[in-house]
Amino acid sequence: MDEKELKTMIESILTDMVDEKTDQKEDVKQETKQMKAPEITPTEVEDGIISDITDIDIRKQLLVSHPTDHDGYLNMKANTPARIGIGRTGERYLTATNLRFRADHAAAQDAVFSDVDPELVKKMDFISLKTICKSKDEFLTRPDYGRKFDEDEVKKITDNITSHPKVQIVVGDGLSSAAIESNIENIIPALKQGLESHNLDFDQVIFVKYCRVPAMDKIGEITDADVVCLLVGERPGLVTAESMSAYIAYKPVVGMPEARRTVVSNIHGGGTPAVEAGAYIADIIKKMLDYKASGMDLRKAEKGSA
């Protein structure tokens, strides 16, 4: 092969390579045109009111264009509260993702800084108490105040609560008023029904404003209850602002170790439903009364009898 033929062959190869790249670019452009945008629920405005973006279930919302495994992605989202499959535009989040994040953060703040509706406390016929905290700010900055009562509040307990009850139920606002307002009307009847199946019951329910968990210990000492169960709003996060927990203890006293508490957490619509939690808590209370123990002591007692 002479120099001229070699030159002709190289030019032919280079031309073919250029044509191939051009065809590939055209294919990419064509595919890009055919790509469907992620299904994003538009924000609707009706009568000057923007639709609530938090009505969208983010576990069912996939904002990634052309996922390799669409059904697998949705299955993964359905089994975790983590924010996956939220999509991006360049280096940034999509507008819908950013708005939802800000909305959930605002809901968490509202849950912490707002109070439980007094009308709900009246409707449920709770005995209303307040710790020595004078304001929400003091409650948040002085956790130790959220476990103490002044003499007037102590007298209110002794005047309204029968001494030495087997079970004393306490409801505390804690760090989420939304948790109480969302769950308490369902969990109290379920808890009562569950206890009745064990031939147990409770009388007056105490509501504590500005309540920290150890407030139940002081109430336990004042009432001399065998078991105290505190239903309290938990610190909200971006997953939900409506999570409530039950802290249960056998004969609680001030200063007792935390290991003596039994905890049922994540009571909310996306976790353990309030009705189911009420029945489960009733079973735990029955075990505490049978074994005369709670927390780690209860676990040891159960293992010892197995």
N, C-alpha and C positions, 0 to 999 in steps of 0.2 A: 504494500500500500504506500503510494507516494504522498508527499506533503499536501498536495491539493485534495486528494481523496480523504485524508485524515481530517483536514480542516472542514470539509463538507459534512463529514459524519458528526463531528463535535457540534457544528451549528445546528444540525438536525436534532440532536439529543437535547440541546439547550432550548430549542423552540418547542419541543414536545413538553419539557418540564414547565415552561412558562404557561403554555396552553392548559396543562393539567391544574396548575395552581389557580389560574383564572376560573376554570370550571368549578373548582372547590369553593372559591370565594362566592361564586354565583349560587352554589348549592346552599352555603351557609346563609346567604342573604334571603334565599327563598324559604329556608326552614325558619329563620327568624320572623319572617312575615307571617308564617303559619302558626307560630307559637301562640298559645292562648294565655292571656294574662291570668294571674291567680284569681280565684274566686273571692273577691273582697266585698263584703256587704257594704253597700254605699251608705253614707250618712245622710239620712233623710231629714228634711226640715218641713214641719207641718205646723201651721199657725204660729210661726216664729219660734218653735221648740225643736231642738235637735234631738234625734232619736238616741236612746241610751246605748252606747257602744258596749256596755257591760252585759247587755242582754245576750250577746253572742257567746256561745260556749266555745272557748278557745281550744278545748280538747278535740273538737270536731272541725276546727277551722285550719285548713292547710294552705299556707300562703307561699309555698315553694313552687316555682314553675318547673314543669316536666320532671317530677321526682322519678327516680329509677323504679321505686316500688311504692306506688301511691297507697295501696291498701295496707302495706306493711308500715308505712309512715303513720297513717291514721291509727293503726292498732297500737303503735308505740306511744302516740300522743294520748290515747285513751287510758293508758296505764301509768301515766306520770303527770304530776302537776307542773313539771318543768316546762319552760317556754321554748319548745322546739318547733321546727317547721314554721318559723315566723317570717321567713323571707327577708330579702335585702334588695336595696336598689343601690348598686355600687358598694360603697363602704358603709352605707347608712341603713337604718331600719326603715321599713315601709311606714307610711303615715299612719295606717290603721294600727300597726304594732306599737308605734310610739304613743298614740292617743290612748290605747288600752293600758299601757304601762302607767301613764300618768293618771288615768282614771282609777286604777286599782290602788295606786299609791295614795290618792286622795281619799278613797274609801277607808283605807287603813288609818289614816290620820283622823278622819271623822270618828271612827270607832273608838279611838283612844281619848279624844278630847271632848266628846259629847257624853251626856248623862243618860241613864236609863229613863225612859218616859215614866214620870210619876203615876200617870193614869194606869199603866200596866201593873205597877206595884199595888195600886188600889184594887184593880180588877181581879188580881190573883189573891187578894186578901192577905198579903204578907205583913208581918210585923216589921215596920221600917226602922232601921238603925243607921247610925253614921259613926265612923271612926273619928278620932280626934283631928283628922285633916280638915282644914278650913276651906280649902279650894282644890281644884283639879291640879293646879301647878304644884301645890304643896304635896299632894298625893303622889305625883310623879317624881318629885325630887327628894321626898323623905319616905322611903318604903317602910321604915320602922313605925311611922305614924299610922300606917294603914293596917296595923295589927292591934291597935289599942283603942279602948273605949273610956269615955269619962264616966263619972258617977251616975249622971242622969241616964245614960244609955244602959249602963249595967242594971239600974233599977227598972228600966223598961223591960229588960229581959226577965228579971225575977218576977215582975208583976204579970207578965203575959204568957210565960212558958212554964208548963208543969215541970216540977223538979224531977230529976232522974228518969227521963224518957229513955226507952230502949233505942230509939232512932230520932235524931234531930237533923232536919234538913235546913241548910243555909244556902242562900243565893247571894252571890257577890258580884258587883259590876266588874271588878278587876280592871283589866286593860282593854276591854272591849264591850261597850254597851250594846253593840250590834249583835254580839253573840248571845246575850241574854234575851234580847227582844226577838231574836229569830228562833230560839230553841226552847225557852222555858215553858211556854204554854203546852208544848207537846211532851216534854220530858217529865214534868211533875205528875200528870195522870198516869203515864206509863210506869213510873217508879212506884206510885201508890198501888196500882194494880198488881205489879210484880211482888211487892211486899205482902199484900193481902193473900197472895197464893202461898206464902210461907207463914200465914197467920200472924203477920206483923203489920204495923201501921205507923203513921206519924201524925202529929197534931198540927200546931201552928208552924208555918215556915217563916224563917227570919230572912229579911233582905238587908244587906249591908252595903251602904254607899261608901265609896273610896276604900274598897276592900282588898287587902292582900291575903294570901293563903293562910298565914299563921293566925289570922283573926278567928279562925275556926277553933283554935286551941283555947283561946280565952272563953269563947262561948261554951266549949266543952267543959271547962272548969266551973263556969257559973251554973250551967244546967245540970252538971253531973250526968250527962248522957252516956250511954254505953257506946254508941256509935254516932259520930258526927260526919255528915256528908256535905261538903261544900261544892256547889255548882258555880263556877266562876268563869268570866270571860278571859280568854287567853290573849297574849300579845298578838295582834294581827300581822299578817304578812301580805305579800302580793297575790298569794293563791286564794285566800279568803280572809275576810275581816270578821267572820261569824263563827269562829271556832271556840267551843266551850270545853272545859275539862271538869271532871269530878275528882275531888280530893277527899278520900275517905280514911277515917282513922278510928281505932278502937280506944276509947277513953283517952282522948288527946289532952295534953297538958302543955302549958306555956314552956317553951324551951326544949321540947322533946326533939329527938333527931329526926331528920327528914325521912330516914329509912323506915320509919313507922307509918308512913302514909302509903296508901294504895291509890294509884292514879289511873283514871280512864280518860284518855285525851282524844283530840280530833273529833269532837261531837259537832257535826254540822252536816249540811246537805250533801257535800261532796266527800264526806268521810263516813263516820258511824252515825246513822240517822238518830235523831233524838229519841224516838219511840223505842228503837232497838237498844240504845244505850240505857234507857230507863229500866228495862227488863234485866239487862246484864248487871247493872249496879245493884238492883234488888238481890240478885243471887250472891253478889260479893258481900253485901251487908249480912245476909243470912250466914255465910261462912264465918265472918268475923265474930258474930254472936256465938256460933257453935264452938269455934276454936279459941275465943277470947284473945284475939290477936289481929294485927293488921300489918301491912307492908311486908318487909322481909321476914318478920316473925310469923306472919300468916303462911308464907311460902314454906318456911321450915316446918311448921306444924302440919301442913298438908303432906309434905314429903315424908314426915315421920309416921304418919298414919297410913301411908300407901302400902 
